[in-house]
Amino acid sequence: MVLPRAAQTQRRTRIQEEKEEQILEAALEVFATHGFRGSTIDQIAEVAGMSKPNLLYYFRTKEAMHRALIERVLHSWLDPLRAFDAEGNPVSEIRSYIRRKLEMARDFPRESRLFANEVLQGAPRIEDELKGPLKALVDEKADVIRAWAKAGKIAKCDPYHLIFAIWSTTQHYADFDVQVRAVLGAERAGEGRFEDAARFLEQLFLSGLEVKG
């Protein structure tokens, strides 16, 4: 876990915690807009409404801010997958997963773009997390999906590519939101587009996983 400089030197006060959140909120906006390479500490300080020296008291480098945000995103982004219950009904679990991922695309589009930008650059700052905790979690849930298929509860499938497909289709509505709204047009580009997407993706995935007689 990456700690702000202030947290490494002393017990944080409420004001310090608020400042750290203010900086990270500004950093998220800048990184999501410009990517890591295109972002500067000066830009983040300006968006945060504070001086550069004051910002650097809390986070010494651009890398430290980016790392803190990425760790947050990875933790929250994977919560819906962690909730995948092996003892649950497969249809209900998959439907819930699709809907939770779409809700995150709707509510946290900047976080999705931050993560996508990092991966598109080759994931230089999170490769260890991808190969370690992320892989372990996906391996665990892949075993759950295999067990459902073996028990005849869903059709046989490649569990990894099922998870990848859900990731790609749901996160599309965050990473390519401008394109989605432009193509749908004004009449269909409101908040209802997420419910429309949920119904379609449920049909797409669940019909494909239906056990044929």
C-alpha positions as CSV (number, residue, x, y, z in Angstrom):
1,M,0.0,0.0,0.0
2,V,1.4,3.4,-1.0
3,L,1.1,5.9,1.9
4,P,1.2,9.7,1.5
5,R,4.3,11.3,2.8
6,A,2.4,12.9,5.7
7,A,1.1,9.5,6.7
8,Q,4.6,8.1,6.8
9,T,5.9,10.8,9.2
10,Q,3.1,11.2,11.7
11,R,-0.4,10.4,12.7
12,R,-2.7,12.1,10.2
13,T,-5.1,14.8,11.3
14,R,-8.5,15.2,9.8
15,I,-7.3,18.2,7.8
16,Q,-4.4,16.2,6.4
17,E,-6.7,13.4,5.4
18,E,-9.0,15.9,3.6
19,K,-5.9,17.4,1.8
20,E,-4.8,14.0,0.6
21,E,-8.3,13.2,-0.7
22,Q,-8.4,16.7,-2.4
23,I,-5.0,15.9,-4.1
24,L,-6.1,12.4,-5.2
25,E,-9.4,13.7,-6.6
26,A,-7.5,16.2,-8.6
27,A,-4.9,13.6,-9.7
28,L,-7.7,11.3,-10.8
29,E,-9.2,14.0,-13.0
30,V,-5.8,14.9,-14.6
31,F,-4.7,11.3,-15.1
32,A,-8.0,10.2,-16.5
33,T,-7.9,13.1,-19.0
34,H,-4.3,13.1,-20.0
35,G,-2.9,9.7,-19.0
36,F,0.2,9.2,-16.8
37,R,2.7,10.5,-19.3
38,G,0.7,13.5,-20.3
39,S,0.1,14.6,-16.7
40,T,2.2,16.9,-14.6
41,I,2.4,17.8,-10.9
42,D,1.8,21.4,-11.9
43,Q,-1.5,20.4,-13.5
44,I,-2.6,18.4,-10.5
45,A,-1.7,21.2,-8.1
46,E,-3.7,23.6,-10.2
47,V,-6.8,21.4,-10.3
48,A,-6.4,20.7,-6.5
49,G,-6.2,24.5,-5.9
50,M,-3.0,24.3,-3.9
51,S,0.6,25.2,-4.4
52,K,3.1,22.7,-5.8
53,P,5.2,22.7,-2.6
54,N,2.1,22.0,-0.5
55,L,1.1,19.2,-2.7
56,L,4.6,17.7,-2.6
57,Y,4.4,17.6,1.2
58,Y,1.7,14.9,0.9
59,F,2.9,13.1,-2.2
60,R,6.5,13.5,-3.2
61,T,6.1,12.3,-6.9
62,K,3.6,12.0,-9.6
63,E,4.2,8.2,-9.4
64,A,3.2,8.1,-5.8
65,M,-0.2,9.7,-6.6
66,H,-0.8,7.5,-9.5
67,R,0.1,4.4,-7.6
68,A,-2.2,5.3,-4.7
69,L,-5.1,5.8,-7.2
70,I,-4.4,2.6,-9.1
71,E,-4.4,0.6,-5.9
72,R,-7.7,2.0,-4.9
73,V,-9.1,1.3,-8.3
74,L,-7.9,-2.3,-8.3
75,H,-9.4,-2.9,-4.9
76,S,-12.8,-1.5,-5.7
77,W,-13.0,-2.7,-9.3
78,L,-12.5,-6.3,-8.2
79,D,-15.1,-6.2,-5.4
80,P,-17.9,-7.5,-7.7
81,L,-15.7,-10.4,-8.7
82,R,-14.8,-11.2,-5.0
83,A,-18.6,-11.3,-4.3
84,F,-19.0,-14.1,-6.9
85,D,-20.5,-16.8,-4.6
86,A,-19.7,-20.4,-5.4
87,E,-22.8,-21.5,-3.4
88,G,-25.1,-19.1,-5.2
89,N,-27.3,-19.7,-8.2
90,P,-25.0,-19.3,-11.3
91,V,-27.6,-17.3,-13.3
92,S,-28.2,-14.9,-10.4
93,E,-24.4,-14.6,-9.7
94,I,-23.5,-13.8,-13.3
95,R,-26.5,-11.4,-13.7
96,S,-25.5,-9.6,-10.5
97,Y,-21.9,-9.4,-11.7
98,I,-22.8,-7.9,-15.1
99,R,-25.0,-5.3,-13.4
100,R,-22.5,-4.4,-10.7
101,K,-19.8,-3.9,-13.4
102,L,-22.1,-1.7,-15.4
103,E,-23.0,0.3,-12.3
104,M,-19.2,0.9,-11.8
105,A,-18.9,2.0,-15.4
106,R,-21.7,4.4,-14.9
107,D,-20.5,5.8,-11.5
108,F,-16.7,5.6,-11.8
109,P,-15.8,6.3,-15.5
110,R,-12.6,8.2,-14.6
111,E,-11.3,5.3,-12.5
112,S,-12.0,3.0,-15.5
113,R,-10.1,5.3,-17.9
114,L,-7.2,5.6,-15.4
115,F,-6.9,1.8,-15.3
116,A,-7.3,1.4,-19.1
117,N,-4.6,4.0,-19.8
118,E,-2.2,2.2,-17.5
119,V,-2.8,-1.2,-19.2
120,L,-2.5,0.3,-22.7
121,Q,0.9,1.6,-21.7
122,G,1.9,-2.0,-20.8
123,A,1.0,-1.8,-17.1
124,P,4.5,-0.8,-16.0
125,R,3.4,0.3,-12.6
126,I,0.9,-2.5,-11.8
127,E,2.4,-5.6,-13.5
128,D,3.0,-7.3,-10.1
129,E,-0.6,-6.8,-9.1
130,L,-1.9,-8.2,-12.3
131,K,0.3,-11.3,-12.2
132,G,-0.2,-11.7,-8.4
133,P,-3.4,-10.8,-6.6
134,L,-5.5,-10.2,-9.7
135,K,-4.5,-13.5,-11.3
136,A,-5.1,-15.4,-8.0
137,L,-8.6,-14.0,-7.8
138,V,-9.5,-14.8,-11.4
139,D,-8.1,-18.3,-11.0
140,E,-10.3,-18.8,-7.9
141,K,-13.5,-17.6,-9.7
142,A,-12.6,-19.6,-12.9
143,D,-12.7,-22.7,-10.7
144,V,-16.1,-21.7,-9.5
145,I,-17.4,-21.3,-13.1
146,R,-15.8,-24.7,-14.0
147,A,-17.6,-26.3,-11.1
148,W,-20.9,-24.9,-12.2
149,A,-20.4,-26.3,-15.6
150,K,-19.3,-29.7,-14.3
151,A,-22.4,-29.8,-12.2
152,G,-24.6,-29.1,-15.3
153,K,-25.7,-25.7,-14.0
154,I,-24.4,-23.8,-17.0
155,A,-23.0,-24.8,-20.3
156,K,-19.3,-25.6,-20.6
157,C,-17.2,-22.5,-21.4
158,D,-13.7,-21.1,-21.0
159,P,-14.1,-19.3,-17.7
160,Y,-11.2,-16.9,-18.3
161,H,-12.6,-15.7,-21.6
162,L,-16.1,-15.4,-20.0
163,I,-14.7,-13.0,-17.4
164,F,-12.7,-11.1,-20.0
165,A,-15.8,-10.7,-22.1
166,I,-17.8,-9.3,-19.2
167,W,-15.0,-6.9,-18.4
168,S,-14.7,-5.7,-21.9
169,T,-18.4,-5.2,-22.6
170,T,-19.2,-3.5,-19.4
171,Q,-16.2,-1.2,-19.2
172,H,-16.8,-0.2,-22.7
173,Y,-19.6,2.0,-21.4
174,A,-17.1,3.9,-19.3
175,D,-14.0,4.0,-21.5
176,F,-15.9,4.8,-24.7
177,D,-18.9,6.7,-23.2
178,V,-18.5,9.6,-25.7
179,Q,-18.8,7.2,-28.6
180,V,-21.7,5.3,-27.0
181,R,-23.7,8.5,-26.5
182,A,-22.9,9.8,-30.0
183,V,-24.0,6.6,-31.7
184,L,-27.1,6.1,-29.6
185,G,-28.2,9.7,-30.2
186,A,-29.9,12.2,-27.9
187,E,-33.1,10.1,-27.5
188,R,-31.3,7.0,-26.2
189,A,-28.1,8.5,-24.6
190,G,-29.6,9.2,-21.2
191,E,-29.1,7.3,-18.0
192,G,-31.4,4.6,-19.4
193,R,-28.6,3.5,-21.7
194,F,-27.1,1.5,-18.8
195,E,-30.3,-0.4,-18.1
196,D,-30.6,-1.1,-21.8
197,A,-27.1,-2.4,-21.8
198,A,-27.7,-4.5,-18.7
199,R,-30.7,-6.2,-20.3
200,F,-28.9,-6.9,-23.5
201,L,-25.7,-8.2,-21.9
202,E,-27.7,-10.4,-19.5
203,Q,-29.5,-11.9,-22.6
204,L,-26.2,-12.3,-24.5
205,F,-24.3,-14.0,-21.7
206,L,-27.0,-16.0,-20.0
207,S,-28.5,-17.4,-23.2
208,G,-25.0,-18.5,-24.2
209,L,-24.5,-20.2,-20.9
210,E,-27.9,-22.0,-20.9
211,V,-27.6,-25.7,-20.8
212,K,-29.2,-27.1,-23.9
213,G,-31.5,-30.2,-23.7
